[in-house]
Amino acid sequence: MLVSRGARHVAIATCAALVLTIAACGKDTPAPQTTETAATPARLYGTDGNMINSFADEFKDKAGMLAGMKGTTPLTRLSEDFKARLKGLRPSLTDYSYAGETYDAMVISALAAQQAGSTAPDAIANQINSVTTGGTECETAKDCLALARDGADLQYRGVSLTRGGFTDVGEPSTASYATLHFGPSDRLDDSKTEYVGAGDESATTTKKPPAGGSDAKAEDLDPLKIGGLLPETGDLALAYPPMEAAAALAIKEINAAGGVFEKDVEWVPGDDGTNPDVAKETVAKHVKAKVSVIIGAGASSISRAVLPDVIKAGLVLFSPCNTDAGLSTFDDKGLYFRTAPSDILQGRALADVILRDGPHKITIVARNDSYGTGLQGNVKAELERAGFPADQIQTLVYEPPTPAAPDIDFAAGADQIRSSGPDGILVIGFGESAQIIKALDKVGVQIHH
């Protein structure tokens, strides 16, 4: 199991260190070994931004390029019922990344509003942590909304939030990760998917929120409006379909259960563009539309960019897929929440996946933003903690593409990687990761398939 990081990982890393030490320090070691190492095929590893079936569409001219690539993503073992409900709305759906987290963010927002008896964002924010901890456990929008209407204390356990509730800072205390593998057809091989739990339920908040409820009658309250700030376009657009499908399913099922304040919840879609300027324009539109909660953004760096605007407007920002560990300490005035776990947890899971293959030298390539460099640092720290030699870990960053310059020139970086001869390459990025992998192939880096 992935969670077994102890002796097995130390042993693997120690063996790697021993082999490298002998090669580097042995006086009689023949020089050709350096060339042999450089020619060793490198295994590809990915993360939640590229371990998606739709990522393979970037390699239609390079069939089989992704075969053997493996990586991690925050993912709960989804029930067949949940996947069928999603497919019922979006028959062409091929991925489920962050679908559970999006669905749960929507339902938790609705429950918090009902519990607060208000659509005021600050009142909703006060109840979000509360509806995930303590009280009567419930698992469906229908059952949980019924409890909330009766004024009962409840504990929502949904699709992704299955064990611990939220922490004091408004994020999951526990999480589930999946180890994913691309098969020969450049599609994820579900038969090889493994799941592992992470986190600690004891980190769940014990703080009691202000008393909810309102003297206002349901008919006098405005409908709850939830706005989208999801990556319809941009570098992360390949992850949009499952999140959009989950948001649509949540709205459908919340309203089928009577809605909030006996009114249908209104969904106001919006694009973050994986671009700060696009995202800020969308936030401004949501402010004018008087939404109470914004679901998004997709990329952690985009949430960082718009949070000042969201906080100034006094709205709730609730992301289903931000993983930047630094967001846990962002001064958000109690208005930022997420159903995705921190990258501190994903860094451990990724290091585990890499160490199981027993590599001797690792290169970690990351997009130069809070998500990329943050996760890069976490993985590096976890590898070193497991005993992997620090001098055998190479780190490179690249500037993310922009609408004006969508293509990345990674030729120099690819040459540098080829020269160093790693036998493991982790690419932390979004759709543009395809350009990194193609650049590696172009300069002759052998990929292990």
C-alpha positions as CSV (number, residue, x, y, z in Angstrom):
1,M,0.0,0.0,0.0
2,L,1.2,3.5,-0.7
3,V,0.8,4.6,2.9
4,S,3.6,2.3,4.0
5,R,6.4,4.8,3.9
6,G,8.6,3.4,6.6
7,A,11.3,0.8,6.2
8,R,10.5,-0.1,2.6
9,H,11.0,3.4,1.4
10,V,14.1,4.0,3.4
11,A,15.5,0.7,2.1
12,I,14.8,1.7,-1.5
13,A,16.3,5.1,-1.0
14,T,19.3,3.7,0.8
15,C,20.0,1.2,-2.0
16,A,19.8,4.1,-4.5
17,A,22.2,6.2,-2.3
18,L,24.6,3.2,-1.9
19,V,24.7,2.6,-5.7
20,L,25.3,6.3,-6.3
21,T,28.0,6.5,-3.7
22,I,29.9,3.5,-5.1
23,A,29.7,5.1,-8.6
24,A,30.9,8.5,-7.4
25,C,33.6,7.5,-4.9
26,G,35.0,4.1,-6.1
27,K,38.5,4.8,-7.4
28,D,38.3,1.9,-9.8
29,T,34.9,2.8,-11.3
30,P,35.2,2.9,-15.1
31,A,34.3,6.2,-16.7
32,P,31.7,4.7,-19.2
33,Q,29.2,4.2,-16.3
34,T,28.3,7.9,-16.6
35,T,27.3,7.5,-20.2
36,E,25.3,4.4,-19.3
37,T,23.4,6.3,-16.6
38,A,22.6,9.1,-19.0
39,A,21.1,6.5,-21.5
40,T,18.9,4.9,-18.9
41,P,15.2,5.3,-19.9
42,A,13.4,7.7,-17.5
43,R,10.0,6.9,-16.0
44,L,7.5,9.7,-16.3
45,Y,5.4,10.8,-13.3
46,G,2.6,13.3,-13.2
47,T,0.2,15.0,-10.8
48,D,-3.5,16.0,-10.5
49,G,-3.0,18.6,-13.3
50,N,-2.1,16.1,-16.0
51,M,-3.0,12.6,-14.8
52,I,-6.3,12.9,-16.7
53,N,-7.6,11.0,-19.8
54,S,-8.1,14.2,-21.7
55,F,-4.4,15.0,-21.3
56,A,-3.7,12.2,-23.9
57,D,-5.5,14.3,-26.5
58,E,-2.3,16.4,-26.6
59,F,-0.4,13.4,-28.0
60,K,-2.5,12.3,-31.0
61,D,0.6,12.5,-33.1
62,K,2.7,10.6,-30.6
63,A,0.6,7.5,-29.8
64,G,1.9,5.5,-26.8
65,M,4.0,8.4,-25.5
66,L,2.2,8.3,-22.1
67,A,2.1,4.6,-21.7
68,G,3.6,3.8,-18.3
69,M,3.4,7.3,-16.9
70,K,2.1,7.2,-13.4
71,G,1.1,9.8,-10.8
72,T,-1.3,10.9,-8.1
73,T,-4.4,12.9,-7.7
74,P,-6.7,13.6,-4.8
75,L,-9.5,11.1,-5.5
76,T,-11.9,9.1,-3.5
77,R,-13.0,5.7,-4.7
78,L,-16.2,6.9,-6.4
79,S,-19.3,4.8,-6.2
80,E,-20.7,3.5,-9.5
81,D,-24.0,5.2,-8.5
82,F,-22.3,8.6,-8.4
83,K,-20.5,8.1,-11.7
84,A,-23.8,6.9,-13.3
85,R,-25.6,10.1,-12.0
86,L,-22.8,12.2,-13.6
87,K,-22.9,10.3,-16.8
88,G,-26.7,10.7,-16.8
89,L,-26.2,14.4,-17.2
90,R,-23.0,14.4,-19.2
91,P,-22.9,11.1,-21.3
92,S,-19.5,12.0,-22.9
93,L,-17.7,12.4,-19.5
94,T,-14.4,10.5,-19.5
95,D,-12.8,11.8,-16.3
96,Y,-13.9,12.2,-12.7
97,S,-11.0,14.3,-11.2
98,Y,-12.4,16.7,-8.6
99,A,-15.9,15.7,-9.4
100,G,-16.6,14.5,-5.8
101,E,-14.9,17.6,-4.3
102,T,-17.0,19.9,-6.5
103,Y,-20.2,18.2,-5.6
104,D,-19.4,18.3,-1.9
105,A,-18.4,22.0,-2.1
106,M,-21.8,22.8,-3.6
107,V,-23.8,20.7,-1.1
108,I,-21.9,22.1,1.9
109,S,-22.5,25.7,0.7
110,A,-26.3,24.9,0.5
111,L,-26.3,23.3,3.9
112,A,-24.4,26.2,5.5
113,A,-26.9,28.7,4.0
114,Q,-29.9,26.7,5.2
115,Q,-28.3,26.3,8.7
116,A,-27.5,30.0,8.8
117,G,-31.0,31.0,7.7
118,S,-29.4,33.6,5.4
119,T,-27.8,34.2,2.1
120,A,-25.3,36.7,3.6
121,P,-21.9,35.3,2.8
122,D,-20.4,35.9,6.2
123,A,-23.3,34.1,7.8
124,I,-22.8,31.2,5.4
125,A,-19.0,31.2,6.1
126,N,-19.7,30.9,9.8
127,Q,-21.6,27.6,9.3
128,I,-19.4,25.8,6.6
129,N,-17.0,24.1,9.0
130,S,-19.8,23.3,11.4
131,V,-21.9,21.3,8.9
132,T,-19.0,18.9,8.4
133,T,-18.4,18.0,12.0
134,G,-20.5,16.9,15.0
135,G,-24.2,16.3,15.0
136,T,-26.2,13.7,13.1
137,E,-24.3,12.1,10.3
138,C,-26.0,12.3,6.9
139,E,-24.7,11.5,3.4
140,T,-27.2,12.9,0.8
141,A,-28.4,16.4,-0.1
142,K,-31.9,15.3,0.7
143,D,-31.3,13.9,4.1
144,C,-28.9,16.7,5.2
145,L,-31.2,19.5,4.0
146,A,-34.0,18.0,5.9
147,L,-31.9,18.0,9.1
148,A,-30.8,21.6,8.4
149,R,-34.5,22.8,7.9
150,D,-35.4,21.2,11.3
151,G,-32.5,23.2,12.9
152,A,-30.7,20.0,13.8
153,D,-26.9,19.9,14.1
154,L,-25.6,17.7,11.3
155,Q,-22.4,16.2,10.0
156,Y,-22.2,15.9,6.2
157,R,-20.3,13.0,4.8
158,G,-20.6,13.0,1.1
159,V,-18.6,11.9,-1.9
160,S,-15.0,13.1,-1.1
161,L,-15.6,14.1,2.5
162,T,-15.9,10.6,3.9
163,R,-13.9,10.5,7.2
164,G,-12.8,13.7,9.1
165,G,-14.5,17.0,8.8
166,F,-13.0,20.4,8.1
167,T,-10.1,21.9,10.1
168,D,-10.2,25.3,11.7
169,V,-9.0,26.9,8.5
170,G,-11.7,25.3,6.4
171,E,-10.2,22.4,4.6
172,P,-10.4,18.6,4.9
173,S,-8.6,17.0,7.9
174,T,-8.4,13.8,5.9
175,A,-8.1,12.9,2.2
176,S,-8.0,10.1,-0.2
177,Y,-5.4,9.8,-3.0
178,A,-5.4,7.6,-6.1
179,T,-2.3,6.4,-7.9
180,L,-3.0,6.4,-11.6
181,H,-1.3,4.7,-14.5
182,F,-1.5,5.5,-18.2
183,G,-1.9,2.2,-20.2
184,P,-0.7,1.4,-23.8
185,S,-3.6,3.3,-25.4
186,D,-2.7,6.5,-23.6
187,R,-5.7,6.2,-21.3
188,L,-5.8,5.7,-17.6
189,D,-5.9,2.0,-16.7
190,D,-8.5,1.8,-14.0
191,S,-7.5,-1.8,-13.1
192,K,-4.2,-0.4,-11.8
193,T,-5.6,2.4,-9.7
194,E,-4.8,2.3,-6.0
195,Y,-6.3,4.3,-3.2
196,V,-4.7,5.4,0.0
197,G,-6.0,7.5,2.9
198,A,-4.0,10.5,4.3
199,G,-4.4,13.1,7.0
200,D,-5.6,12.9,10.6
201,E,-9.2,13.0,11.8
202,S,-8.1,14.6,15.1
203,A,-7.4,17.8,13.1
204,T,-11.1,18.3,12.6
205,T,-12.3,21.5,14.2
206,T,-14.0,21.5,17.5
207,K,-14.9,25.2,17.4
208,K,-18.6,26.0,17.7
209,P,-20.0,28.4,15.2
210,P,-22.3,31.4,16.0
211,A,-25.9,30.3,16.4
212,G,-27.6,29.9,13.0
213,G,-31.2,30.4,12.1
214,S,-33.2,33.5,11.4
215,D,-36.5,34.9,12.3
216,A,-37.2,35.7,8.7
217,K,-39.8,33.5,6.9
218,A,-38.5,31.3,4.1
219,E,-40.7,33.2,1.6
220,D,-39.1,36.5,2.6
221,L,-35.5,35.2,1.9
222,D,-33.8,35.6,-1.5
223,P,-32.8,32.5,-3.4
224,L,-29.2,31.3,-2.8
225,K,-27.0,32.2,-5.7
226,I,-23.8,30.2,-6.3
227,G,-21.3,31.4,-8.9
228,G,-18.8,29.3,-10.8
229,L,-15.1,30.3,-11.2
230,L,-14.0,27.1,-13.0
231,P,-11.4,26.6,-15.8
232,E,-13.7,26.6,-18.8
233,T,-10.7,27.8,-20.8
234,G,-6.9,28.1,-20.3
235,D,-4.2,25.6,-19.3
236,L,-6.5,23.8,-16.8
237,A,-9.4,23.5,-19.2
238,L,-8.8,19.7,-19.6
239,A,-10.0,19.4,-15.9
240,Y,-13.2,21.4,-16.4
241,P,-15.7,18.7,-17.6
242,P,-15.9,16.6,-14.4
243,M,-16.1,19.7,-12.2
244,E,-18.9,21.2,-14.4
245,A,-20.8,18.0,-14.4
246,A,-20.6,17.7,-10.6
247,A,-21.8,21.3,-10.1
248,A,-24.7,20.6,-12.4
249,L,-25.6,17.4,-10.6
250,A,-25.4,19.1,-7.2
251,I,-27.7,21.9,-8.3
252,K,-30.1,19.3,-9.7
253,E,-30.2,17.2,-6.5
254,I,-30.3,20.1,-4.1
255,N,-33.3,21.6,-5.9
256,A,-34.9,18.2,-6.2
257,A,-34.6,18.0,-2.4
258,G,-36.5,21.2,-1.9
259,G,-33.7,23.7,-2.4
260,V,-32.7,26.2,0.2
261,F,-35.4,28.2,1.9
262,E,-37.8,26.2,-0.2
263,K,-36.5,27.9,-3.3
264,D,-34.3,26.6,-6.1
265,V,-30.6,27.4,-5.7
266,E,-29.4,29.4,-8.7
267,W,-26.2,28.5,-10.5
268,V,-24.3,31.4,-12.2
269,P,-21.6,29.8,-14.4
270,G,-18.2,31.6,-14.8
271,D,-14.8,31.0,-16.3
272,D,-11.5,31.6,-14.5
273,G,-9.6,31.1,-17.8
274,T,-6.6,29.8,-15.8
275,N,-5.7,33.5,-16.0
276,P,-5.9,36.2,-13.3
277,D,-7.4,38.8,-15.5
278,V,-10.2,36.6,-16.8
279,A,-10.9,35.4,-13.2
280,K,-11.1,38.9,-11.8
281,E,-13.6,39.9,-14.5
282,T,-15.7,36.9,-13.6
283,V,-15.5,37.8,-9.9
284,A,-16.7,41.3,-10.7
285,K,-19.7,39.9,-12.6
286,H,-20.5,37.7,-9.7
287,V,-20.4,40.6,-7.3
288,K,-22.9,42.5,-9.5
289,A,-25.1,39.3,-9.8
290,K,-25.1,39.2,-5.9
291,V,-23.9,35.6,-5.6
292,S,-23.1,34.5,-2.1
293,V,-20.6,31.7,-2.8
294,I,-18.1,31.4,-5.6
295,I,-17.0,27.8,-6.4
296,G,-13.4,27.9,-7.6
297,A,-10.9,28.8,-8.7
298,G,-9.4,25.9,-10.5
299,A,-5.7,26.7,-10.1
300,S,-4.3,27.7,-6.7
301,S,-2.5,30.7,-8.2
302,I,-5.8,32.0,-9.6
303,S,-7.4,31.8,-6.2
304,R,-4.5,33.7,-4.7
305,A,-4.9,36.4,-7.4
306,V,-8.7,36.9,-6.9
307,L,-8.9,36.4,-3.1
308,P,-8.3,40.2,-2.4
309,D,-11.2,41.1,-4.6
310,V,-13.4,38.3,-3.1
311,I,-12.6,39.4,0.4
312,K,-13.2,43.1,-0.4
313,A,-16.7,42.1,-1.7
314,G,-17.3,40.0,1.4
315,L,-18.1,36.8,-0.6
316,V,-17.2,33.2,0.1
317,L,-14.6,31.5,-2.2
318,F,-14.9,27.7,-2.0
319,S,-12.5,25.7,-4.2
320,P,-12.9,22.1,-5.1
321,C,-9.3,21.7,-6.4
322,N,-6.9,24.2,-4.9
323,T,-4.0,22.3,-3.3
324,D,-1.4,25.0,-2.6
325,A,-0.3,24.4,1.0
326,G,0.3,28.1,1.5
327,L,-3.4,28.8,1.2
328,S,-3.9,27.3,4.6
329,T,-2.3,30.3,6.2
330,F,-3.6,33.0,3.7
331,D,-5.3,35.9,5.5
332,D,-8.7,35.2,4.1
333,K,-10.9,36.8,6.8
334,G,-12.6,33.5,7.2
335,L,-14.0,33.5,3.7
336,Y,-11.9,30.9,1.9
337,F,-12.6,27.1,2.0
338,R,-11.6,24.1,0.0
339,T,-12.6,20.5,-0.3
340,A,-9.3,19.6,-1.9
341,P,-6.5,18.6,0.5
342,S,-3.2,20.5,0.9
343,D,-0.3,19.5,-1.3
344,I,1.6,18.6,1.9
345,L,-0.4,15.4,1.7
346,Q,0.0,14.9,-2.0
347,G,3.8,15.5,-1.7
348,R,3.9,12.4,0.5
349,A,1.8,10.3,-1.8
350,L,3.9,11.3,-4.9
351,A,7.2,10.6,-3.2
352,D,5.9,7.2,-2.2
353,V,4.9,6.4,-5.8
354,I,8.4,7.4,-7.1
355,L,10.3,5.6,-4.4
356,R,8.5,2.3,-5.1
357,D,10.3,2.2,-8.5
358,G,13.7,2.6,-6.9
359,P,15.1,5.4,-9.1
360,H,18.7,6.6,-8.7
361,K,18.3,10.2,-9.9
362,I,15.1,12.3,-10.1
363,T,14.3,15.5,-12.0
364,I,11.2,17.5,-10.8
365,V,9.9,20.0,-13.4
366,A,7.3,22.4,-12.3
367,R,5.4,25.4,-13.6
368,N,6.5,28.6,-11.8
369,D,3.5,29.4,-9.7
370,S,2.3,28.6,-6.2
371,Y,0.9,25.2,-7.1
372,G,4.0,24.1,-9.1
373,T,6.8,25.3,-7.0
374,G,4.9,24.5,-3.8
375,L,4.3,20.9,-4.7
376,Q,7.8,20.6,-6.1
377,G,9.2,21.6,-2.7
378,N,6.9,19.2,-0.9
379,V,7.9,16.2,-3.0
380,K,11.6,17.0,-2.8
381,A,11.4,17.3,1.0
382,E,9.5,14.0,1.3
383,L,12.1,12.2,-0.9
384,E,14.9,13.5,1.2
385,R,13.1,12.6,4.4
386,A,12.8,9.0,3.1
387,G,16.6,9.0,2.6
388,F,17.0,9.9,-1.1
389,P,20.2,11.8,-1.7
390,A,19.6,15.5,-2.0
391,D,22.3,15.8,-4.7
392,Q,20.5,13.4,-6.9
393,I,17.3,15.5,-7.1
394,Q,17.3,18.1,-9.9
395,T,14.7,20.8,-9.8
396,L,13.7,23.0,-12.8
397,V,10.8,25.5,-13.3
398,Y,9.3,27.0,-16.4
399,E,7.0,30.0,-16.9
400,P,3.4,29.0,-17.5
401,P,2.0,29.9,-20.9
402,T,-0.1,33.0,-21.4
403,P,-2.9,33.7,-23.9
404,A,-0.4,35.9,-25.8
405,A,2.4,33.2,-25.7
406,P,0.7,29.8,-25.4
407,D,3.8,27.8,-26.4
408,I,6.6,27.0,-24.0
409,D,10.3,27.0,-25.1
410,F,11.7,24.2,-23.0
411,A,14.5,23.3,-25.3
412,A,17.3,24.4,-22.9
413,G,15.6,22.7,-20.0
414,A,15.2,19.5,-22.0
415,D,18.9,19.5,-22.9
416,Q,19.8,20.0,-19.3
417,I,17.7,17.0,-18.3
418,R,19.2,14.9,-21.0
419,S,22.7,15.7,-19.9
420,S,22.0,14.9,-16.2
421,G,20.5,11.5,-17.2
422,P,17.7,11.0,-14.6
423,D,15.9,7.7,-14.5
424,G,12.7,9.4,-13.1
425,I,11.1,12.7,-14.3
426,L,8.2,14.3,-12.5
427,V,6.3,16.9,-14.4
428,I,4.1,19.2,-12.3
429,G,1.8,21.2,-14.5
430,F,-1.5,21.4,-16.4
431,G,-2.2,20.9,-20.1
432,E,1.0,22.6,-21.1
433,S,2.9,19.6,-19.5
434,A,2.5,18.0,-23.0
435,Q,4.9,20.5,-24.4
436,I,7.5,19.6,-21.7
437,I,7.2,15.9,-22.5
438,K,7.4,16.5,-26.2
439,A,10.5,18.7,-25.7
440,L,12.2,15.9,-23.8
441,D,11.4,13.4,-26.6
442,K,12.7,15.8,-29.2
443,V,16.2,16.1,-27.6
444,G,16.4,12.3,-27.3
445,V,15.5,11.7,-23.7
446,Q,14.5,8.0,-23.6
447,I,11.1,7.5,-22.0
448,H,10.4,4.2,-20.1
449,H,7.2,2.6,-21.3
